Amino acid sequence: MRFLLTNDDGVHAPGLASLARAASQLGEVFVVAPDTERSGSSHAITLFRPLRLREVQPGWHACDGTPTDCVYLALHHMDLKPDFVLSGVNPGPNLAHDVLYSGTVAAALEGAHWQVPSLAISHCSSKEEEIALLEPYLPGLLRKLLPVAQSTRACLNVNLPPVREGPYKGIQVAHLGHRYYSNEVIARNDPRGRMYYWIGGAKVTMPDMEGSDCNGIRDGYVTVTPLGDDLTHQGKMRDMATILRGSAL
């Protein structure tokens, strides 16, 4: 098997190295990853400036663009023809609404968009040093999930509870839950008196939703959620057609 690996934390991130070592037990590994952290870049693609690729070691390339740029270049310029796209391992969860912002998830979605089975893998601990504890689990996890990704041709969003919290209870297929941040905006003055802003918020709320990825993680399960790039709200289609029927401009 041939694997294309990427992430949104940068080509030198510990999680990417751990994933590469795990995937290399199963096949050939190529890496095209951002040259620096691109967390929160979502599915952004670079259209108004040139991109540069730099080989940092054999089979590993750094790109000065987004995670989506990395996958796009690998598939359409470098012609790597991977059997799978693997994105991660992200330090910190990509649960619920996180998938809207995550560069990790967007890279996997880009692979699936071009019919390459893809996994986005995140570890629900923000401490990068704990990725080393996770590494022994990765080869077995890949062996279980790669056939699923191949048969469904979907992007699988995979989240693993923090290893320090005990052995995993198993793998649970879950829908996206709800995950709300405190939405803080911190305004400050720079040394020249101009305003700048930090957005985000450390406090996170995850309502209890049976069958959700948030509940699965809290219960100690590895959660797997199939994602697609069709954002159509199917449940609203009939209602809208009824409302607009006979409408004239």
C-alpha positions as a printed Julia matrix, in Angstrom:
249×3 Matrix{Float64}:
   0.0    0.0    0.0
   1.04   3.59  -0.65
   0.18   6.29   1.89
   0.14  10.05   1.48
   0.54  11.69   4.9
  -0.15  15.28   5.84
  -1.39  17.36   8.8
  -2.1   20.93   9.86
   0.61  21.13  12.56
   3.6   21.24  10.27
   6.02  18.81   8.71
   8.1   18.54  11.91
   5.16  17.79  14.25
   5.56  14.73  16.54
   2.13  13.4   15.59
   3.06  13.23  11.91
   6.27  11.34  12.71
   4.35   8.84  14.84
   1.77   8.3   12.11
   4.52   7.84   9.52
   6.23   5.17  11.61
   2.92   3.34  12.06
   1.96   3.54   8.39
   5.42   2.4    7.28
   4.68  -0.97   8.93
   1.88  -1.4    6.4
   3.26   0.13   3.24
   5.17   2.93   1.51
   4.93   6.41   3.05
   5.16   9.8    1.34
   4.7   13.05   3.24
   3.57  16.42   1.94
   2.8   18.68   4.89
   2.75  22.41   5.68
   6.11  23.96   6.47
   4.63  25.49   9.63
   1.47  25.17  11.71
  -1.77  25.77   9.8
  -4.31  24.82  12.47
  -7.76  26.28  11.91
  -7.19  26.74   8.18
 -10.22  24.61   7.32
 -10.5   23.81   3.58
  -8.67  26.93   2.41
  -6.81  26.65  -0.89
  -4.16  29.09  -2.11
  -5.08  30.82  -5.38
  -3.45  34.26  -5.36
   0.22  33.53  -4.69
   2.63  30.81  -5.81
   3.32  27.77  -3.67
   6.71  26.25  -2.94
   7.69  22.67  -2.16
  10.89  21.77  -0.36
  12.2   18.26   0.29
  13.25  18.06   3.94
  14.28  14.39   3.78
  13.75  11.58   1.27
  10.04  11.17   0.67
   9.13  14.13   2.91
   8.16  17.5    1.42
   7.26  20.78   3.13
   4.78  23.1    1.42
   4.28  26.77   2.29
   0.52  26.43   1.88
  -2.48  24.92   3.61
  -3.2   21.23   4.28
  -5.58  21.25   1.31
  -2.81  22.67  -0.88
  -0.55  19.81   0.24
  -3.0   17.1   -0.81
  -3.9   18.92  -4.04
  -0.25  19.22  -5.08
   0.52  15.63  -4.11
  -2.36  14.27  -6.18
  -2.28  16.57  -9.2
   1.34  17.67  -9.53
   3.54  15.11  -7.82
   1.27  12.32  -9.11
   1.95  10.12  -6.07
  -1.16   7.96  -6.67
  -1.69   7.0   -3.02
  -4.03   4.24  -1.92
  -4.89   6.25   1.21
  -4.55   9.77   2.58
  -3.77   9.92   6.3
  -3.96  13.26   8.1
  -2.67  13.74  11.65
  -2.06  12.79  14.32
  -3.53  16.03  15.59
  -2.79  16.95  19.23
  -6.27  17.84  20.43
  -9.75  16.69  19.41
 -11.58  17.29  16.16
 -15.09  16.6   17.4
 -18.48  18.0   16.42
 -18.2   21.57  15.09
 -14.4   21.34  15.11
 -14.59  19.65  11.69
 -15.72  22.97  10.17
 -12.44  24.65  11.12
  -9.93  21.81  11.18
  -7.12  21.69   8.64
  -6.52  18.08   9.69
 -10.03  17.08   8.66
  -9.99  19.26   5.53
  -6.89  17.49   4.21
  -8.61  14.12   4.56
 -11.79  15.48   2.95
  -9.7   16.72   0.02
  -8.37  13.21  -0.49
 -11.84  11.69  -0.32
 -13.13  14.34  -2.74
 -10.72  12.9   -5.32
 -11.84   9.34  -4.54
  -8.88   8.45  -2.34
  -9.97   6.76   0.93
  -8.89   9.03   3.75
  -8.54   9.17   7.53
  -8.24  12.22   9.76
  -6.79  11.12  13.11
  -6.83  13.22  16.28
  -5.77  12.49  19.85
  -7.95  14.21  22.44
  -4.99  15.49  24.4
  -3.38  18.79  23.48
  -0.03  17.68  24.95
   2.25  16.73  22.07
   4.48  14.64  24.34
   1.57  12.24  24.88
   1.6   11.33  21.18
   4.46   8.95  21.99
   2.14   7.05  24.35
  -0.41   6.76  21.56
   1.97   5.42  18.92
   1.73   1.69  19.84
  -2.02   1.79  19.16
  -1.74   3.27  15.67
  -0.75   0.24  13.54
  -3.64  -1.85  14.89
  -6.04   1.04  14.45
  -4.99   1.49  10.83
  -5.4   -2.21  10.12
  -9.0   -2.03  11.36
 -10.03   1.21   9.71
  -8.25   1.2    6.33
 -10.57  -1.5    4.89
 -13.57   0.5    6.11
 -12.31   3.66   4.41
 -11.6    1.68   1.25
 -15.05   0.12   1.09
 -16.95   3.34   1.82
 -14.69   5.77  -0.1
 -15.48   8.22   2.68
 -13.38  10.44   4.88
 -13.26   8.84   8.31
 -12.87  11.31  11.16
 -11.16   9.39  13.96
 -10.77  10.67  17.53
  -8.92   8.84  20.29
  -9.38   9.56  24.0
  -6.25  10.57  25.93
  -4.12   7.46  26.47
  -3.42   8.41  30.1
  -7.12   7.94  30.95
  -6.92   4.17  30.57
  -7.31   1.46  27.94
  -9.74   2.1   25.11
 -13.13   0.4   25.43
 -13.35  -0.18  21.69
 -14.28   1.59  18.47
 -17.63   3.34  18.2
 -19.23   4.65  15.01
 -20.67   8.03  16.0
 -22.4   11.04  14.51
 -21.07  14.54  15.05
 -22.12  16.02  18.36
 -22.24  19.62  19.49
 -19.17  21.36  20.87
 -19.29  25.01  21.89
 -16.39  27.28  22.81
 -16.69  30.29  25.09
 -16.08  32.59  22.08
 -13.78  35.02  23.81
 -12.32  38.04  22.03
  -9.29  39.55  23.77
  -8.46  43.07  22.57
  -5.05  44.59  23.26
  -2.77  47.37  22.07
   0.51  46.6   20.34
   3.66  48.66  21.18
   2.65  51.24  18.54
  -0.82  51.7   20.03
  -2.74  49.77  17.37
  -5.43  47.29  18.39
  -5.09  43.57  17.84
  -7.35  40.66  18.78
  -7.1   37.06  19.94
 -10.21  35.0   19.23
 -11.12  31.59  20.63
 -12.0   30.64  24.15
 -10.67  27.94  26.46
 -13.96  26.85  28.03
 -15.68  24.09  26.03
 -19.22  22.76  26.46
 -20.36  19.44  24.97
 -24.05  18.7   25.55
 -25.04  15.11  26.21
 -26.07  13.64  22.83
 -26.53   9.89  22.65
 -24.51   8.31  19.86
 -22.35  11.39  19.3
 -18.6   11.52  18.95
 -18.42  13.76  22.04
 -20.24  11.19  24.18
 -18.14   8.37  22.78
 -14.89  10.11  23.71
 -16.18  10.86  27.22
 -17.08   7.18  27.6
 -13.57   6.05  26.61
 -14.22   4.89  23.04
 -12.3    5.62  19.87
 -14.9    7.35  17.71
 -15.19   7.11  13.93
 -17.46   9.42  11.93
 -17.85   9.18   8.14
 -17.75  12.62   6.51
 -18.53  13.8    3.0
 -18.13  17.04   1.08
 -21.83  17.41   0.17
 -23.03  20.16   2.52
 -26.63  19.99   1.3
 -29.08  19.99   4.23
 -31.22  17.16   2.88
 -33.79  17.5    5.65
 -34.67  21.04   4.52
 -34.99  20.35   0.78
 -38.69  19.39   0.82
 -39.65  22.24   3.16
 -37.92  24.79   0.92
 -39.5   23.37  -2.22
 -42.93  23.72  -0.6
 -42.28  27.3    0.49
 -40.96  28.37  -2.91
 -43.43  26.47  -5.08
 -45.16  28.89  -7.42
 -43.01  31.82  -6.36
 -42.4   34.36  -9.11
 -39.71  37.01  -9.36
